Amino acid sequence: MPMTARERVLTAINHEQPDRIPLVIGVNNATGIKMKPYQGIKRIAGIQAPDNFIYDWPELGTAEIDEETMLRLHSDVRGVLDLEPADILRTRLERAPHSDCFDSWGGGQMEVTPGDWFPGIHPLAEARTVEDLDNYQGWPDMSDPSRVAHVHETAARLAKENEFAIMATPWLLFPFERAHAMQGMQTFLLNMAMDPDFARALLERIAGHCKQLMGHFLDELGDNVDIIKIGDDLGIQKGLMISPQMYRDIIKPVHADFIDFIKSRTSAKVLFHSCGDVAPLIGDFIDMGVDILNPIQTSTGSISDLPALKKRFGKNIVFCGAIDTHRILPYGSVTQVREEVKRVMQILGPGGGYLVGAVHTVMNDVPPENVLAMVDAVKEFGEYG
């Protein structure tokens, strides 16, 4: 007898084999679809639905996938998101077209080409001391009720339906990425090397605000959640952005404390998202209590060695993602997409512990036909014998 989508996901993340490998797509920005391929999927499927954006954030560019399309995509997971405060959303709508787009931390994005936005506004670029952090007037109000006013109702509805697994994702930017946003990547990386005490102070300040929002978010979710998604991009194409030792000295304590905070308040599994080749840190992730690792960027370095990954870590952490968005999905043929999905599932699927999906967001360069080829291949080849 076929499982429900939720049963399928819960079985897999408990390292057991469900009826087929679960599919995660369209749930949040890390597993989402940009607007252009979303529109193409709807056109091919004959679906009439509005072109909305997740987090009510057009500049992010990730589509809010309607339920009919989610069913066509065979997604086994549904998402619960927060929102920026109502006054921030209102200010964004009222600002002049193409002008800079600010977030509730005081940072923001600028339009670099028509319709393409880059996080280039860094309000703490000149900060060098704890006093500078104390004097900053732009720290966010994480207790603004408009951030999470809808969360309880959305999660309760999904839980009552009991059909799909629930993955909840507050838009935090975890401390390392938020420090980049506040100072600029080059500036913060230099501070980590030259003034680690200041870097720690900034990370801890950010983490305190993130924990405050996460606490409100978890309170609204209650027991109606299966997976909490967090993350910090730590990798690049050929390794890590920083040394493993720098990670362990400066960032890991902040990550570990945050994960402990989450796990003290919910029994949901923790999914940690980090792009790039983060294979050298997988042992650290397991040590901190990460249950699921996403996106398994198969176009990069040592993390692309899926057999080694499964053999070494497959009993201790669940893998999520691994369908290449660098070459295969944007430039491969439908046949190549199908074969890649089949290959990856044959490696990562045995014994459970795998949720199939694209490596991060399906970008605008991906043909909608290839997205449909991917999800249909999961249905065709993903069943356990």
C-alpha positions as CSV (number, residue, x, y, z in Angstrom):
1,M,0.0,0.0,0.0
2,P,1.5,3.4,-1.0
3,M,2.5,5.7,1.8
4,T,1.3,9.2,2.3
5,A,3.9,11.8,1.4
6,R,4.5,12.6,5.1
7,E,4.9,8.9,6.0
8,R,7.4,8.7,3.1
9,V,9.5,11.6,4.4
10,L,9.4,10.5,8.0
11,T,10.5,7.0,7.1
12,A,13.4,8.3,5.0
13,I,14.7,10.8,7.6
14,N,14.7,8.0,10.1
15,H,17.1,6.0,7.9
16,E,14.5,3.5,6.8
17,Q,13.3,2.7,3.3
18,P,9.9,4.1,2.4
19,D,7.9,3.1,-0.7
20,R,9.9,5.5,-2.8
21,I,12.6,8.1,-2.3
22,P,10.9,11.4,-1.1
23,L,11.1,14.5,-3.3
24,V,11.6,18.0,-1.9
25,I,10.9,20.9,-4.2
26,G,9.2,24.3,-4.0
27,V,9.2,24.5,-0.2
28,N,11.5,27.4,0.5
29,N,14.3,29.4,-1.2
30,A,16.8,26.6,-0.8
31,T,14.5,24.1,-2.5
32,G,12.5,26.6,-4.6
33,I,12.0,27.5,-8.2
34,K,12.6,31.0,-9.8
35,M,9.7,32.7,-11.5
36,K,10.7,32.0,-15.1
37,P,10.8,28.2,-14.9
38,Y,7.7,28.2,-12.6
39,Q,5.8,30.1,-15.3
40,G,7.0,27.6,-17.9
41,I,5.9,24.6,-15.8
42,K,2.5,26.1,-15.4
43,R,2.2,26.7,-19.1
44,I,3.2,23.1,-20.0
45,A,0.9,21.7,-17.3
46,G,-2.0,23.9,-18.3
47,I,-2.2,25.4,-14.8
48,Q,-3.8,28.8,-14.1
49,A,-2.3,30.3,-11.0
50,P,-1.0,33.7,-10.0
51,D,2.7,34.6,-10.1
52,N,3.4,35.2,-6.4
53,F,6.8,35.3,-4.7
54,I,7.8,33.6,-1.4
55,Y,8.1,35.9,1.6
56,D,6.2,38.5,-0.5
57,W,9.7,39.4,-1.9
58,P,9.9,39.9,-5.7
59,E,13.5,41.0,-5.5
60,L,14.5,37.5,-4.2
61,G,12.8,36.1,-7.3
62,T,11.7,32.8,-6.0
63,A,8.2,31.8,-6.8
64,E,5.5,30.8,-4.3
65,I,4.4,27.5,-5.9
66,D,0.6,27.0,-6.0
67,E,-0.8,23.8,-4.7
68,E,-1.8,22.4,-8.1
69,T,1.7,22.8,-9.4
70,M,3.1,21.3,-6.2
71,L,1.0,18.2,-6.9
72,R,2.3,18.1,-10.5
73,L,5.8,18.3,-9.2
74,H,5.1,15.4,-6.8
75,S,6.6,17.3,-3.9
76,D,6.3,15.4,-0.6
77,V,6.9,18.4,1.6
78,R,5.0,21.6,2.2
79,G,6.5,24.8,3.7
80,V,5.8,27.2,6.5
81,L,7.6,30.6,6.2
82,D,7.7,33.8,8.2
83,L,7.5,37.3,6.8
84,E,9.4,40.5,7.2
85,P,7.5,43.0,9.4
86,A,4.5,44.6,7.9
87,D,6.1,48.1,7.8
88,I,9.1,46.7,5.9
89,L,6.8,45.1,3.3
90,R,4.8,48.3,3.0
91,T,8.0,50.4,2.5
92,R,9.2,48.0,-0.2
93,L,5.9,48.4,-2.1
94,E,5.9,52.1,-1.8
95,R,9.5,52.8,-2.8
96,A,10.4,54.1,-6.2
97,P,10.8,51.5,-9.0
98,H,14.3,50.1,-9.2
99,S,15.4,51.8,-6.1
100,D,17.3,50.0,-3.4
101,C,15.4,47.3,-1.4
102,F,16.0,47.3,2.4
103,D,15.4,44.5,4.9
104,S,14.6,44.7,8.6
105,W,18.3,44.5,9.5
106,G,19.1,47.7,7.7
107,G,20.9,46.0,4.8
108,G,19.6,45.5,1.4
109,Q,19.8,44.8,-2.3
110,M,20.5,46.9,-5.3
111,E,19.3,46.3,-8.8
112,V,22.5,45.5,-10.9
113,T,20.7,44.8,-14.2
114,P,16.9,45.0,-14.8
115,G,15.2,42.5,-12.6
116,D,18.5,41.2,-11.1
117,W,19.2,42.1,-7.5
118,F,22.5,41.8,-5.5
119,P,22.9,42.2,-1.7
120,G,25.2,45.2,-1.9
121,I,24.1,47.4,1.0
122,H,26.1,46.7,4.2
123,P,25.2,48.9,7.1
124,L,28.0,47.8,9.4
125,A,30.8,47.9,6.8
126,E,32.8,50.4,9.0
127,A,32.1,48.7,12.3
128,R,35.2,47.5,14.1
129,T,34.4,47.5,17.8
130,V,31.7,46.1,20.1
131,E,30.8,49.8,20.8
132,D,30.0,50.2,17.1
133,L,27.6,47.3,17.4
134,D,26.0,48.8,20.5
135,N,25.5,52.1,18.7
136,Y,23.9,50.6,15.6
137,Q,20.3,51.7,15.5
138,G,19.2,49.2,12.8
139,W,19.0,46.0,14.8
140,P,15.7,44.2,13.9
141,D,12.7,43.9,16.2
142,M,12.2,40.2,16.3
143,S,9.1,40.4,18.4
144,D,7.0,42.3,15.8
145,P,3.9,40.0,15.7
146,S,3.4,40.5,11.9
147,R,6.5,38.3,11.3
148,V,4.7,35.2,12.5
149,A,1.0,36.1,12.7
150,H,0.1,33.5,10.0
151,V,2.4,30.7,11.1
152,H,0.1,28.9,13.6
153,E,-2.8,28.8,11.2
154,T,-0.7,27.6,8.2
155,A,1.1,24.9,10.2
156,A,-2.1,23.7,11.9
157,R,-3.9,23.3,8.6
158,L,-1.1,21.3,7.1
159,A,-0.9,19.1,10.2
160,K,-4.7,18.5,10.2
161,E,-4.5,17.4,6.6
162,N,-1.7,15.1,7.6
163,E,-0.7,14.5,4.0
164,F,2.6,16.2,3.5
165,A,5.7,16.6,5.7
166,I,6.0,20.1,7.1
167,M,9.3,22.0,6.7
168,A,9.4,25.3,8.4
169,T,11.9,28.0,7.3
170,P,12.2,31.5,8.9
171,W,14.1,33.9,6.7
172,L,17.0,34.4,9.1
173,L,20.2,34.3,7.1
174,F,22.2,32.4,9.7
175,P,25.0,34.3,11.5
176,F,27.9,33.8,9.0
177,E,25.8,34.9,6.0
178,R,24.1,37.7,7.9
179,A,27.6,39.0,8.9
180,H,28.4,39.1,5.2
181,A,25.2,41.0,4.6
182,M,25.9,43.5,7.4
183,Q,29.6,44.1,6.7
184,G,30.3,42.8,3.2
185,M,31.9,39.4,2.6
186,Q,35.4,40.7,2.1
187,T,35.3,42.9,5.2
188,F,33.9,40.3,7.5
189,L,36.3,37.6,6.3
190,L,39.2,40.0,6.9
191,N,37.8,40.7,10.4
192,M,37.7,36.9,11.1
193,A,41.4,36.7,10.3
194,M,42.6,39.9,11.9
195,D,40.2,40.5,14.7
196,P,38.5,37.3,15.7
197,D,37.2,38.7,18.9
198,F,35.2,41.3,17.0
199,A,34.0,38.7,14.5
200,R,32.8,36.5,17.4
201,A,31.0,39.4,19.0
202,L,29.2,40.2,15.7
203,L,28.2,36.6,15.1
204,E,26.9,36.2,18.7
205,R,24.9,39.5,18.4
206,I,23.3,38.3,15.2
207,A,22.7,34.8,16.6
208,G,20.9,36.4,19.6
209,H,18.4,38.1,17.3
210,C,18.0,35.0,15.2
211,K,17.3,32.9,18.3
212,Q,14.6,35.4,19.4
213,L,12.8,35.1,16.1
214,M,13.2,31.3,16.0
215,G,11.7,31.2,19.5
216,H,8.6,33.0,18.4
217,F,8.5,30.9,15.2
218,L,8.7,27.6,17.1
219,D,6.0,28.8,19.6
220,E,3.6,29.4,16.7
221,L,4.4,26.1,15.1
222,G,3.9,24.1,18.2
223,D,4.1,20.4,17.4
224,N,3.0,21.0,13.8
225,V,6.4,20.7,12.2
226,D,8.6,17.8,11.0
227,I,11.7,19.6,9.8
228,I,13.3,23.0,10.7
229,K,15.5,24.4,7.9
230,I,18.5,26.6,8.9
231,G,21.8,27.2,7.1
232,D,24.9,29.1,6.4
233,D,26.8,28.9,3.1
234,L,30.3,27.8,4.0
235,G,31.7,26.3,0.8
236,I,32.9,27.3,-2.6
237,Q,33.5,25.3,-5.7
238,K,36.7,23.7,-4.6
239,G,36.6,23.6,-0.8
240,L,35.6,25.8,2.1
241,M,35.3,29.6,2.3
242,I,37.4,29.5,5.5
243,S,39.7,26.9,7.0
244,P,38.2,24.0,9.0
245,Q,40.0,25.3,12.0
246,M,38.7,28.8,11.7
247,Y,35.2,27.3,11.4
248,R,35.7,25.3,14.5
249,D,37.2,28.1,16.5
250,I,34.8,30.9,15.6
251,I,31.6,29.8,13.9
252,K,30.9,26.2,15.1
253,P,30.2,27.3,18.7
254,V,27.6,29.7,17.4
255,H,26.0,27.1,15.2
256,A,26.1,24.4,18.0
257,D,24.4,26.8,20.4
258,F,21.7,27.7,17.9
259,I,21.0,24.0,17.1
260,D,20.8,23.2,20.8
261,F,18.3,26.1,21.2
262,I,16.1,24.6,18.5
263,K,16.3,21.1,19.7
264,S,15.4,22.1,23.3
265,R,12.1,23.4,21.9
266,T,11.0,21.0,19.2
267,S,11.4,17.3,18.3
268,A,11.6,18.3,14.6
269,K,14.6,17.3,12.6
270,V,17.1,20.0,11.8
271,L,18.0,20.5,8.1
272,F,21.2,22.5,7.6
273,H,21.8,24.1,4.2
274,S,25.3,25.0,3.0
275,C,26.3,25.4,-0.6
276,G,29.7,24.4,-2.0
277,D,32.1,21.6,-1.0
278,V,31.5,21.3,2.7
279,A,32.5,17.6,2.9
280,P,35.4,18.5,5.4
281,L,32.8,19.7,7.9
282,I,30.2,16.9,7.7
283,G,31.6,15.3,10.8
284,D,31.2,18.7,12.6
285,F,27.6,19.0,11.4
286,I,26.8,15.5,12.8
287,D,28.6,16.4,16.0
288,M,26.4,19.5,16.4
289,G,23.2,17.5,15.9
290,V,22.4,18.3,12.3
291,D,19.9,15.6,11.0
292,I,19.7,16.5,7.3
293,L,22.3,18.1,5.1
294,N,21.3,20.1,2.0
295,P,22.0,20.7,-0.9
296,I,24.9,18.2,-1.6
297,Q,26.4,20.3,-4.4
298,T,27.5,17.6,-6.8
299,S,29.3,20.0,-9.1
300,T,31.9,20.8,-6.5
301,G,35.0,19.1,-5.0
302,S,35.0,16.1,-2.7
303,I,31.3,16.3,-1.9
304,S,30.6,15.2,-5.5
305,D,32.0,11.7,-4.6
306,L,28.6,10.4,-3.7
307,P,29.6,6.7,-3.1
308,A,32.2,7.9,-0.6
309,L,29.7,10.3,1.0
310,K,27.1,7.6,1.5
311,K,29.6,5.0,2.8
312,R,31.2,7.3,5.3
313,F,28.3,9.4,6.6
314,G,25.1,7.7,5.3
315,K,24.1,6.1,8.7
316,N,24.6,9.3,10.6
317,I,23.1,12.1,8.5
318,V,20.3,12.4,5.9
319,F,21.3,13.8,2.5
320,C,18.9,16.2,0.7
321,G,19.3,17.5,-2.9
322,A,22.2,16.3,-5.1
323,I,20.5,16.9,-8.5
324,D,23.0,19.2,-10.3
325,T,21.8,22.7,-11.1
326,H,25.2,23.8,-12.4
327,R,25.3,21.7,-15.6
328,I,22.7,19.0,-15.8
329,L,19.5,20.8,-15.1
330,P,20.2,24.0,-17.1
331,Y,22.1,22.5,-20.0
332,G,21.4,18.8,-20.1
333,S,18.8,17.1,-22.3
334,V,15.7,15.6,-20.9
335,T,17.3,12.2,-21.2
336,Q,20.5,13.4,-19.4
337,V,18.4,14.8,-16.6
338,R,16.5,11.5,-16.2
339,E,19.7,9.5,-16.2
340,E,21.3,11.8,-13.6
341,V,18.3,11.5,-11.3
342,K,18.5,7.7,-11.6
343,R,22.2,7.6,-11.0
344,V,22.1,9.8,-7.9
345,M,19.1,7.9,-6.4
346,Q,20.8,4.5,-6.9
347,I,23.8,5.8,-4.9
348,L,22.2,7.8,-2.1
349,G,18.8,6.0,-1.8
350,P,19.6,2.5,-0.5
351,G,18.7,2.1,3.2
352,G,16.8,5.4,3.3
353,G,18.4,8.6,4.5
354,Y,17.9,10.5,1.2
355,L,15.5,13.2,0.1
356,V,15.9,13.9,-3.6
357,G,15.9,17.4,-5.0
358,A,17.7,20.0,-6.9
359,V,20.9,21.5,-5.7
360,H,19.5,24.8,-4.3
361,T,17.0,26.9,-6.2
362,V,16.0,26.0,-9.7
363,M,17.3,29.1,-11.4
364,N,15.9,31.0,-14.4
365,D,18.3,29.3,-16.8
366,V,16.7,25.9,-16.2
367,P,14.2,24.8,-18.9
368,P,10.8,23.9,-17.4
369,E,10.9,20.6,-19.4
370,N,14.0,19.6,-17.4
371,V,12.3,20.3,-14.1
372,L,9.4,18.1,-15.1
373,A,11.9,15.4,-16.3
374,M,13.6,15.5,-12.9
375,V,10.4,15.1,-10.8
376,D,8.9,12.5,-13.2
377,A,12.1,10.5,-13.0
378,V,11.8,10.4,-9.3
379,K,8.4,8.8,-9.6
380,E,9.6,6.4,-12.3
381,F,12.9,5.3,-10.8
382,G,12.6,6.1,-7.1
383,E,10.6,3.2,-5.9
384,Y,12.2,0.7,-3.6
385,G,12.0,-2.9,-4.7
